[in-house]
């Protein structure tokens, strides 16, 4: 089983649009949406839900008023101001660190699991999809990414799938690390802007640190030819394959509005370039 992740140093580079286009080309594959902070593949794929599970991302303090003697130690010790003077827990502020429980000599405070979101397994027109929902303001997105990938691997094994296609998160934090660990190839989507080039360099360094092979796809390559040449120069210096360039095309917006992939909405030159990039990706992962 091979695993490919489409990632980007910053949001808005076209990563999800490309992941959706690849999902329509991939054969015998499972799709995984690991951008759990802003999951969006389901909007276009219109999945049929097969399985839902709660995701326990952290814990929450709770007070037994029958045991509490109002010694105020928990109130004084909480650095997140999650405990009031009346010894009530503000759930939105509690980080689940457990300091209050350690400070409570009356053993009036216990920690309970907190549901931070949900994981899903769904059926789509392009195959099985592993995805998730993270509640607004909830943390542990890196842990949730791990759950999405674990589900994708399990259903791949169960259904004899040969490929897992991952739509990864932007940035270089824990969600990215959880996404790229153990994969075969990272496709870094960038565009010729100064911020995108800077973040391309950062995400490549993370991939390199974890021993993950990277290739680069330059989206909207024709909006700034000078910056496109700078990206190619950086890739040449670091032995990174530029696997393809895609021009700016307003049809991308039309595809999103229509809830279709780029290959479903048009048989344009853009579609031909995406197909060519996909062929090169398969060559990369198959040696």
N, C-alpha and C positions, 0 to 999 in steps of 0.2 A: 504494500500500500504506500502510495506517494502522498505527500502533503505539500500544498502550495499556499502561500499567504500573500495577499495583495495588501501592502502597507503604504504609509506615506508619513513624511515628517510633519505635515500640517494638514488640517482639514480643508476640504474644498478643491482638492486637486483632480477629482474625478475617479477616485478609487472605487467607490461603490458602483458607479456606472460601468466601469470596466469589469468588476467582479460579476455583475449581472450578465454582461455580454459573454464572459467566459463560461458562466453557468449554462448558457444555452448551447455552448459548443462542447462542453465536457461530456464524455461518455462514461457510463458506469461510475458516477461520482456522487459523493455526498457534499452538500453545501453547508458551510458553517459561518454564521454571522457573529464574529467576535468583537465587533464594535459595539459592545454592550451599553456604553453610555449614550449612544445615539443609534440604536439598531434600526435599520431601514430597509433591508432586503425584502422583508415580508410585505412591504407596501406594494412593491412591483410584482412579487411572486404570488401574492394572494393565496397563502397556504391553507390547507385543511389540517386543523390541529389533531394530532394523534395522541400526544402525551404531555402532561404538565406536572412539574414538580416545584415545590417551594425551595427557594435558595436561602439558606441561613448564612448571612454574611457577617454577623457580629452578635453580641449579646447586649442585654438591657438590664439595668439594675431595677430591683423591686424591693419595697420595704414592707416588712410585717409590722403593722402598727401595734399589735399585741405584745411584741417583744421590745419595741423601740422605747428608750428612756429619754430621748431628746438630749443626748450628750453633745450633739452638734459636731462631733468629730468628722463625720462624713461630709457635712456642709462645709467645714473649714478645709477639708482635704481635697475636695473636688476642684480641679483646675479648669473645668469646662463650664462651671456655673450651672450644672445640671441638677443641683439639689437646692431646694428652697429652704428658708428658715423654718418652715413648717414641716420639713423633712418629706417633701414630695418630689418625685422624680420628673424632670422635664424630659420627656422621651426624645424630643427633637434635638436636644443638646447632649444627651448621654452618648459617650463614645464606647461604652462597654469595657472600659479598662479594668474594672474590678477593684480599684483602690478603695472605694467606699466600703466594700465588703471586708477588705483586710483591716480597715480602721475601726470597724464596728465591733466593739467588745461584747455587745449583747447578741451578736449573730442574728441581727434583725434584717440584714440585707442579703439577698441571694441574686444570682444572675440567671436570667432566662434567655433562651434563644430568640433572636429577632429576625423576622422574615424581611429580607432586603430586596427580594425580587422573585422571579420565576424563570425556570428553564423550560424550553419547549422542544418537542420533536414534531415536525409537520411534514406533510406531503405536498409537493409543488409540481407544476407541469414539467420541471426539469429534474425531478428526483426528490430525495429526502433532504430536509433542512433542519439543522440544529441551531436554535437561536434562543434569545433570552430577553427578559425585561428587568431593568434595574430601577427600583423606585427612586423618584427625585430626591436628591440629597444623600442617597445611600452610598456607602463606601464598599470596599472589597471588590472593585470591578475586576482586578487581576485574578482574584479567586473565582469570580463568575465566568471569566473567559476560560479558565481551566475546566470548569464544569461543562461549558459548551463544547470544548474540544474533546473532553472525555466522552460525552454523549455521541459526538460525531464519529469517534473511533469505534465505539461499541456497535453503532448501527452499521458502520462500514464492514466490520468483521461479520456481523450477523447476516448481512445481505450480500456478502462477497463483492464489495465495491473495491475498485482499484485506485481511487483518487479521492482526496478530501480537498476541496477548494474553499479557502478561508478568506473572508472579507475582514481584514484586520483593522485595528484602531489607528488613528493618527497619533503622532507624538512618539516619545521614547520612554514612557513610564512603565509601570507594572503591567498594564494590559498588553502592551507590545511584547514585553518579555515573555508573558504567558502564551502569547500567540505564536511566537517564532521558535520557542524551545522544541527541538527535535524535528523541525520541518525539513523538507528537502530543498526548498527554494523560496526566497522572498522576492517578490516583484515590487520594487519601490516606484510608486507613481509620483512624478514631480512635474512642475511646470516652470517656464522660464521667467520667474520673478525672483527678486533678491531674497525674500523670506523663504520661498520654497527651496532655493538652492542651499541656503544655510541649513534648513531642516533636513534636506536630503543628506548632507554631510553627517549630521548628527545621527540619523537613523542608520546610515551605513556603518558608522563606528559601533553602534550597538549590535548590529547583525554580525559584524566582524568579531566582536568580543565573544559572542556566543557560538562562533564557528558556523554561521549560517551563510550559505551562498546567496549573493544578491545579483539581480539584474535590474536595469532601469528602463522604465517607459516614460518618455517625455510627452506629456499631454499639452495641447494648445501650443505646439512647438513653433507655430508661425506667428505668434503674437509679439515675439521679441527674438529675432535671429541672433543678436549678440549674446543674450543670456543663454540661449540654446547652445551656442558654441562653447560657452563657459562650462555648462553641464557636461558636454562631451569631453572637454579638456580634463575636467576633474575625473571623469570615469576612466579615461585613458591612463591617467597617472596612477589610478588605483586598481587597474586591471578589472574594471567592472564592465560587463557587456551592456551596451545600450540596445535593448531588444527591439525597440521600435519607437517611432514618433507618430503622434496623432495630431492633425490640424484642429484648429478651433472650428466647431460646427454647431450652428443654432439648433440642429436636429436633436441634440442632447436634451434640450429643454422640452421639446415636443414628446420625446420618449418618456420622460419623467411624468409629464402631465397625462399621458395616455396609459401609464402604468405598464409599459412594455420595455423590453431590452432594446439596445441600439440595433441589434441584428433583426429583431422582430418588426421594427417600424420602417426600416429602409434597406434597400439594396444599394447603398451609396458607396463612394470610394472609401469613406470612413469604415464601413463594414468590412470591406476587403482588407484594409490595413489591420483591423482587429483580428481577423481570421489568420492573417500572416503572422501576427505577433503570437497568437495561440499556438501555431505550428512550431514556432521557434521555442516556445516555452516547453512544449512536449519533448523537443529535441534535447533541451537542457536537462530535464529531469530523467530522461531515459539514456543519458550518457552520450 
